[in-house]
Amino acid sequence: MELVSIIMPTYNSVATVKESLDSILSQTYRPLEIIIIDDCSEDESLAFAKAYASNNASSEVSFITLKNSSNAGAGITRNKGVEAATGTYIAFLDADDLWKPKKLEIQIEAMKSQNAVACYGAYEIFSTSPEHPEQIHHVFEKLTFKRLLKANYLGNLTGIYNAQKLGKFYMPALRKRQDWAMWLDVLKKADYAIGIQEPIASYRLSEGLSANKFDLIKYNYAVYRTHLGYSAIKSTVLMVRFFYEQFLVKNRLKVNV
């Protein structure tokens, strides 16, 4: 069985990180390499992560705990984990989200059977308890670069790619939308990601998540203009199409439970 490296950034996550790590240890797939990178937390996130790693390491589950020298944001923090990763596959889980027990097993079996090098999946959305999700975010059977360019259809907590075949991918220095930018790079090389139709993860809604829509618009534009290097005209056209896709297509994939 090939090793899976799991990248987990932490920042003031002590209240939720145990539940997230437990969901990784509950995976039916082995072996695992769990890389926890603390972004200069002001709470006990790093100390907890180190203690958790010490208590749960085994021959099939290894841990790496790292710390940034200064607060750098999620993208740069994840990149530090990607750099340290040694697995055939690379996947991501933030310290407040959760995986279903068969998440990795289902995805890797699907990738092997369909000769694919990238995969994502449906996920549940909850605010209080993962046992009582409010929505399910459905996915396409195949997600191409062209489709992902229109809107961010790939939940980072569900994404996994074969780093042995594709190489490693890093996130740009954007405070927001950096995961979308990285997955665009992945799909540009992989052609597509296969979509798992059953929910394989649980996304926790946080207070203030959508507090500033104008900032998100700014970062969306930066993905087109700065990261992908498109012209101002093309980037503006893509932003117009983004709004159409976001509100008239993507929102239909979210179903209330």
N, C-alpha and C positions, 0 to 999 in steps of 0.2 A: 504493500500500500504506500502511495506517495504522501509525503509530508505536506500538510497545509499550514501555512503561516497566517496567523490572525493578528491584524493590526488594531490595537485599541488605544486611542488617545484618552487621557483623563485630565479633567480640570474641575476642581472642587466637586468631585463626583462620589465622595465617600458614602453618600446616602443611597446610591443606586449601583455602584460598581460591583458589589458582591452578587447581586441578582444577575447582572450581565455576565460576569465570569462563570457563575453557576450554569448559565444556559450554554456556555461553551463546553464546560466539563460534561454536560448532559448529552453531548453529541454522540451518536452511535458510530461515528467515523473516528478512526485513529490512523496514524499518529498526528499530533497537533503541536504546533509551536506558537505559544501565546506571547505576543510582544506588546507590553504595556509602556506607553510613553507619557510621562506626566508633564504638563505644560505649566509648570510653576504654580501648582495649586496652593491655595492659602489654607486648606484644610488638611486632613490626614490621608488624602487619597494615595499618595505615594507610599506612605508607611503601611497602609492597609494592603496595597498591591504587593509589596515585598513580603509581608507576612503570609498572604494568600498563596503566593508562589512557593514559598518555603514549605507550606503545609500540604500543597496539592501536586507538586512535581512528581513525576513517575517516569518509568522507562518509555511510556507512550505519550506523555504530555510534558513538554519542557516550557520554561518561562524565561523571558528576558525582560528586565525592568530598567527603563531609561528615564532620564529627566533632562528637559531643556535648560539651557543656561539662563534663558529669559523667556517671558511669555511670548509665544510666536504665532499662535492661532492653530486651528485644526489642520490645515493643509500641510504646513511645514512640520507639524508634530507627526502626522501620519507618514510623511516622507522619511522621517528618521527611522520609523518602524520598517518601512519598505526597504530601506538601505540595509537594515540588519537582518532582514528575512532570508532564510535559506531554503524555504519550502518550494516544492514543485508548483503549488497553487498559492495564491495570495487572496485573502478575503479581509473584510473590514467589519468591525462592530464597535460602535461608540459605547461609552460607559454608562449609558442610561437606556439602551435598547436591548432587545432579547432575540435569541434564535430559538426556533422550534427544534426538538431533539434530533430530527432526521434531516435537518437543513443541508448539511454538508454531504451526507450519504446520497440524498436524492440528486443533488446537483452534480456531483462527480460521476455518478452512474449515468446520468443523462448526457453529460459531456462526452463520456467515453462511448456510449452507444450511438450518439449522433455525430461523433467525430468533430466536436466543437471545442473551442479554446476559451470561451467566455460564457457566463451564465448569470441570470438574475431571476427574480421571482416575485410573486405576489406577497403582500405583507398586510398585517393587521395594524390598525392605528388605535391607540388607547391613551387616556389621560389619567385615569386613576388606577386601574387594575388590568393586567394583560388577560385576565380571565374574562373580562367584560369589555371587549373592543367595541368601539363606536362605528368604525368603518373598516372595509377591506379595500385595499388598493390592488386592482387587477392589472394584468400585464399582457403584452402581445406575445404570441407564440415565438416570434423572432423579432428582435430589435436591431435595426440597422443603424449605421452612422447617419444616414439621411434622415431617418425618423427621429433619432436622438437630437439631431441638430435643431429640430423644430421646438422641442421642449424637453425638460429633464424627466424622462420616463423611468429612469433607473434608480431605484432606492439603493443608496450606497451600502446599507446594512444587508442587502441581499446579493450584492455583486461578488463574483469570484472569477479569476482568470488564471490561465496556465502560464506562469512566469517562465517556465522552462522552455516553452515553445515561442512565446511572444516577447520575452524579456520583461524587465521591470518598468513600471510606469510611475511617474511622480506628479504631484499636484502643483499647479502654479501658485505663486505668492499672492493669492487673492484671499480676503477675509471671508468671502462667501462664494458659493458656486464652484469652488475649486474641485470638488468631487465630480461634478458634472463635466468640467473641463477634462479631467483625467479620463473619465469613461469615454468621452469623445475620442481621445487619443487611442484608447484600447480598441474601440470599434472601428476606427479608421484602419487599423492593422488587422483586426480579427474578422472584419466584414460584418459580423453580426454576433449577438448574444442570444442563446436560446432562453425562453421564458418558462419558468415553472409555474403552472397555473394555480396550484394550491398554496395557501399562505405558508411561508417558511420562516417568517420573522415577525417581530412585534415592535412597532415604532412608537416611542413615548412622546406625546405632545408636551411641550414645555411652555410655560407662561412667557408671553412676549415673543413667541417664535416668529410671528408675522407682524411685528410692531411697526416696521418701517418698510413699506412696499417700494418706496422710491429708491432706497438703498439697494434692494434686490434687483430692481430694474437696471441700476447703474452697474452692478456686478454681472448681470446677464449680458449687457452690452460689452463689458470688458472681456468676457469669454470670446465673443465674436471678433471684436476689434483687436484686442491685445494678444490673447492666447492663440487664437487661430490665425490672426494676421489678416483678416478680411478688410476690405476698404470701408470707409465710413458709409458709403452708399449701400454696399451689400450688408453691412452690419445693421443699418437702420431698417432695411427691408426685412431682414431676418427677425428683428425685434417686433415688427408689425405682425409677421407670421407667428411669432412666439405667442403674442396675446391671443390670436385666434385659436392656436393649438391648445394653449393653457386653459382657456375658459370654455371652449366649445367641443374639445376632443378629450383632453386629459381628465377633466373633471368628471366625465362620464365613466371613467375607470374606477372612480371611488363610489362604493356602494355602502349605504348605511346598513348596519347589522340590526 
